[in-house]
Amino acid sequence: MMTTSPSLKSRTDAMLNDLGHAAHQAGDSVSAQTEALERRVGAAWTQMRQLEESAARRARRAAVSTDEYVHENPWQIILAAAVLGFAAGAMMGSRRRRHRMHVS
């Protein structure tokens, strides 16, 4: 049977104690970092919700303003839509003609 010297046993116990202490400190550090990360993520979610609510408010205001303008100026809107439709149709027709010329 092999016996260990008291100094080797005390040094081993001291090393194990130091390792346990280091592991405990590392765990505390990880816990603190986790809590800090959770706080930052929570703050980011809060800010995102505030931005979303702000964007929704602005979109509603724009929709109301647009609706009011269209009701107050229906003929101008009809004319503008017709001009835009004509211009889009002319551009698409021009592209088709050029495409056919290159293909033939």
Distance bins in CASP14 RR format, pairs under 12 A and 6 or more apart:
PFRMAT RR
TARGET T0000
AUTHOR 0000-0000-0000
RMODE 2
METHOD distances of the structure
MODEL  1
2 8 0 0 0 0 0 1 0 0 0 0 0
3 9 0 0 0 0 1 0 0 0 0 0 0
4 10 0 0 0 0 1 0 0 0 0 0 0
4 11 0 0 0 0 1 0 0 0 0 0 0
4 12 1 0 0 1 0 0 0 0 0 0 0
4 13 0 0 0 0 0 1 0 0 0 0 0
5 11 0 0 0 0 1 0 0 0 0 0 0
5 12 0 0 0 0 0 1 0 0 0 0 0
6 12 0 0 0 0 0 1 0 0 0 0 0
6 13 0 0 0 0 0 1 0 0 0 0 0
7 13 0 0 0 0 0 1 0 0 0 0 0
7 14 0 0 0 0 0 1 0 0 0 0 0
8 14 0 0 0 0 0 1 0 0 0 0 0
8 15 0 0 0 0 0 1 0 0 0 0 0
9 15 0 0 0 0 0 1 0 0 0 0 0
9 16 0 0 0 0 0 1 0 0 0 0 0
10 16 0 0 0 0 0 1 0 0 0 0 0
10 17 0 0 0 0 0 1 0 0 0 0 0
11 17 0 0 0 0 0 1 0 0 0 0 0
11 18 0 0 0 0 0 1 0 0 0 0 0
12 18 0 0 0 0 0 1 0 0 0 0 0
12 19 0 0 0 0 0 1 0 0 0 0 0
13 19 0 0 0 0 0 1 0 0 0 0 0
13 20 0 0 0 0 0 1 0 0 0 0 0
14 20 0 0 0 0 0 1 0 0 0 0 0
14 21 0 0 0 0 0 1 0 0 0 0 0
15 21 0 0 0 0 0 1 0 0 0 0 0
15 22 0 0 0 0 0 1 0 0 0 0 0
16 22 0 0 0 0 0 1 0 0 0 0 0
16 23 0 0 0 0 0 1 0 0 0 0 0
17 23 0 0 0 0 0 1 0 0 0 0 0
17 24 0 0 0 0 0 1 0 0 0 0 0
18 24 0 0 0 0 0 1 0 0 0 0 0
18 25 0 0 0 0 0 1 0 0 0 0 0
19 25 0 0 0 0 0 1 0 0 0 0 0
19 26 0 0 0 0 0 1 0 0 0 0 0
20 26 0 0 0 0 1 0 0 0 0 0 0
20 27 0 0 0 0 0 1 0 0 0 0 0
21 27 0 0 0 0 0 1 0 0 0 0 0
21 28 0 0 0 0 0 1 0 0 0 0 0
22 28 0 0 0 0 0 1 0 0 0 0 0
22 29 0 0 0 0 0 1 0 0 0 0 0
23 29 0 0 0 0 0 1 0 0 0 0 0
23 30 0 0 0 0 0 1 0 0 0 0 0
24 30 0 0 0 0 0 1 0 0 0 0 0
24 31 0 0 0 0 0 1 0 0 0 0 0
25 31 0 0 0 0 0 1 0 0 0 0 0
25 32 0 0 0 0 0 1 0 0 0 0 0
26 32 0 0 0 0 0 1 0 0 0 0 0
26 33 0 0 0 0 0 1 0 0 0 0 0
27 33 0 0 0 0 1 0 0 0 0 0 0
27 34 0 0 0 0 1 0 0 0 0 0 0
27 35 0 0 0 0 0 1 0 0 0 0 0
28 34 0 0 0 0 0 1 0 0 0 0 0
28 35 0 0 0 0 0 1 0 0 0 0 0
29 35 0 0 0 0 0 1 0 0 0 0 0
29 36 0 0 0 0 0 1 0 0 0 0 0
30 36 0 0 0 0 0 1 0 0 0 0 0
30 37 0 0 0 0 0 1 0 0 0 0 0
31 37 0 0 0 0 0 1 0 0 0 0 0
31 38 0 0 0 0 0 1 0 0 0 0 0
32 38 0 0 0 0 0 1 0 0 0 0 0
32 39 0 0 0 0 0 1 0 0 0 0 0
33 39 0 0 0 0 0 1 0 0 0 0 0
33 40 0 0 0 0 0 1 0 0 0 0 0
34 40 0 0 0 0 0 1 0 0 0 0 0
34 41 0 0 0 0 0 1 0 0 0 0 0
35 41 0 0 0 0 0 1 0 0 0 0 0
35 42 0 0 0 0 0 1 0 0 0 0 0
36 42 0 0 0 0 0 1 0 0 0 0 0
36 43 0 0 0 0 0 1 0 0 0 0 0
37 43 0 0 0 0 0 1 0 0 0 0 0
37 44 0 0 0 0 0 1 0 0 0 0 0
38 44 0 0 0 0 0 1 0 0 0 0 0
38 45 0 0 0 0 0 1 0 0 0 0 0
39 45 0 0 0 0 0 1 0 0 0 0 0
39 46 0 0 0 0 0 1 0 0 0 0 0
40 46 0 0 0 0 0 1 0 0 0 0 0
40 47 0 0 0 0 0 1 0 0 0 0 0
41 47 0 0 0 0 0 1 0 0 0 0 0
41 48 0 0 0 0 0 1 0 0 0 0 0
42 48 0 0 0 0 1 0 0 0 0 0 0
42 49 0 0 0 0 1 0 0 0 0 0 0
43 49 0 0 0 0 0 1 0 0 0 0 0
43 50 0 0 0 0 0 1 0 0 0 0 0
44 50 0 0 0 0 0 1 0 0 0 0 0
44 51 0 0 0 0 0 1 0 0 0 0 0
45 51 0 0 0 0 0 1 0 0 0 0 0
45 52 0 0 0 0 0 1 0 0 0 0 0
46 52 0 0 0 0 0 1 0 0 0 0 0
46 53 0 0 0 0 0 1 0 0 0 0 0
47 53 0 0 0 0 0 1 0 0 0 0 0
47 54 0 0 0 0 0 1 0 0 0 0 0
48 54 0 0 0 0 0 1 0 0 0 0 0
48 55 0 0 0 0 0 1 0 0 0 0 0
49 55 0 0 0 0 0 1 0 0 0 0 0
49 56 0 0 0 0 0 1 0 0 0 0 0
50 56 0 0 0 0 0 1 0 0 0 0 0
50 57 0 0 0 0 0 1 0 0 0 0 0
51 57 0 0 0 0 0 1 0 0 0 0 0
51 58 0 0 0 0 0 1 0 0 0 0 0
52 58 0 0 0 0 0 1 0 0 0 0 0
52 59 0 0 0 0 0 1 0 0 0 0 0
53 59 0 0 0 0 0 1 0 0 0 0 0
53 60 0 0 0 0 0 1 0 0 0 0 0
54 60 0 0 0 0 0 1 0 0 0 0 0
54 61 0 0 0 0 0 1 0 0 0 0 0
55 61 0 0 0 0 0 1 0 0 0 0 0
55 62 0 0 0 0 0 1 0 0 0 0 0
56 62 0 0 0 0 0 1 0 0 0 0 0
56 63 0 0 0 0 0 1 0 0 0 0 0
57 63 0 0 0 0 0 1 0 0 0 0 0
57 64 0 0 0 0 0 1 0 0 0 0 0
58 64 0 0 0 0 0 1 0 0 0 0 0
58 65 0 0 0 0 0 1 0 0 0 0 0
59 65 0 0 0 0 0 1 0 0 0 0 0
59 66 0 0 0 0 0 1 0 0 0 0 0
60 66 0 0 0 0 0 1 0 0 0 0 0
60 67 0 0 0 0 0 1 0 0 0 0 0
61 67 0 0 0 0 0 1 0 0 0 0 0
61 68 0 0 0 0 0 1 0 0 0 0 0
62 68 0 0 0 0 0 1 0 0 0 0 0
62 69 0 0 0 0 0 1 0 0 0 0 0
63 69 0 0 0 0 0 1 0 0 0 0 0
63 70 0 0 0 0 0 1 0 0 0 0 0
64 70 0 0 0 0 0 1 0 0 0 0 0
64 71 0 0 0 0 0 1 0 0 0 0 0
65 71 0 0 0 0 0 1 0 0 0 0 0
65 72 0 0 0 0 0 1 0 0 0 0 0
66 72 0 0 0 0 0 1 0 0 0 0 0
66 73 0 0 0 0 0 1 0 0 0 0 0
66 77 0 0 0 0 1 0 0 0 0 0 0
67 73 0 0 0 0 0 1 0 0 0 0 0
67 74 0 0 0 0 0 1 0 0 0 0 0
67 77 0 0 0 0 0 1 0 0 0 0 0
68 74 0 0 0 0 0 1 0 0 0 0 0
68 77 0 0 0 0 0 1 0 0 0 0 0
69 76 0 0 0 0 1 0 0 0 0 0 0
69 77 1 0 0 1 0 0 0 0 0 0 0
69 80 0 0 0 0 0 1 0 0 0 0 0
70 76 0 0 0 0 1 0 0 0 0 0 0
70 77 1 0 1 0 0 0 0 0 0 0 0
70 78 0 0 0 0 1 0 0 0 0 0 0
70 80 0 0 0 0 0 1 0 0 0 0 0
70 81 0 0 0 0 0 1 0 0 0 0 0
71 77 0 0 0 0 1 0 0 0 0 0 0
73 79 0 0 0 0 1 0 0 0 0 0 0
73 80 0 0 0 0 1 0 0 0 0 0 0
74 80 0 0 0 0 0 1 0 0 0 0 0
74 81 0 0 0 0 0 1 0 0 0 0 0
75 81 0 0 0 0 0 1 0 0 0 0 0
75 82 0 0 0 0 0 1 0 0 0 0 0
76 82 0 0 0 0 0 1 0 0 0 0 0
76 83 0 0 0 0 0 1 0 0 0 0 0
77 83 0 0 0 0 0 1 0 0 0 0 0
77 84 0 0 0 0 0 1 0 0 0 0 0
78 84 0 0 0 0 0 1 0 0 0 0 0
78 85 0 0 0 0 0 1 0 0 0 0 0
79 85 0 0 0 0 0 1 0 0 0 0 0
79 86 0 0 0 0 0 1 0 0 0 0 0
80 86 0 0 0 0 0 1 0 0 0 0 0
80 87 0 0 0 0 0 1 0 0 0 0 0
81 87 0 0 0 0 0 1 0 0 0 0 0
81 88 0 0 0 0 0 1 0 0 0 0 0
82 88 0 0 0 0 0 1 0 0 0 0 0
82 89 0 0 0 0 0 1 0 0 0 0 0
83 89 0 0 0 0 0 1 0 0 0 0 0
83 90 0 0 0 0 0 1 0 0 0 0 0
84 90 0 0 0 0 0 1 0 0 0 0 0
84 91 0 0 0 0 0 1 0 0 0 0 0
85 91 0 0 0 0 1 0 0 0 0 0 0
85 92 0 0 0 0 1 0 0 0 0 0 0
86 92 0 0 0 0 0 1 0 0 0 0 0
86 93 0 0 0 0 0 1 0 0 0 0 0
87 93 0 0 0 0 0 1 0 0 0 0 0
87 94 0 0 0 0 0 1 0 0 0 0 0
88 94 0 0 0 0 0 1 0 0 0 0 0
88 95 0 0 0 0 0 1 0 0 0 0 0
89 95 0 0 0 0 1 0 0 0 0 0 0
89 96 0 0 0 0 1 0 0 0 0 0 0
89 97 0 0 0 0 0 1 0 0 0 0 0
90 96 0 0 0 0 0 1 0 0 0 0 0
90 97 0 0 0 0 0 1 0 0 0 0 0
91 97 0 0 0 0 0 1 0 0 0 0 0
91 98 0 0 0 0 0 1 0 0 0 0 0
92 98 0 0 0 0 0 1 0 0 0 0 0
92 99 0 0 0 0 0 1 0 0 0 0 0
93 99 0 0 0 0 1 0 0 0 0 0 0
93 100 0 0 0 0 1 0 0 0 0 0 0
94 100 0 0 0 0 0 1 0 0 0 0 0
94 101 0 0 0 0 0 1 0 0 0 0 0
95 101 0 0 0 0 0 1 0 0 0 0 0
95 102 0 0 0 0 0 1 0 0 0 0 0
96 102 0 0 0 0 0 1 0 0 0 0 0
96 103 0 0 0 0 0 1 0 0 0 0 0
97 103 0 0 0 0 0 1 0 0 0 0 0
97 104 0 0 0 0 0 1 0 0 0 0 0
98 104 0 0 0 0 0 1 0 0 0 0 0
END
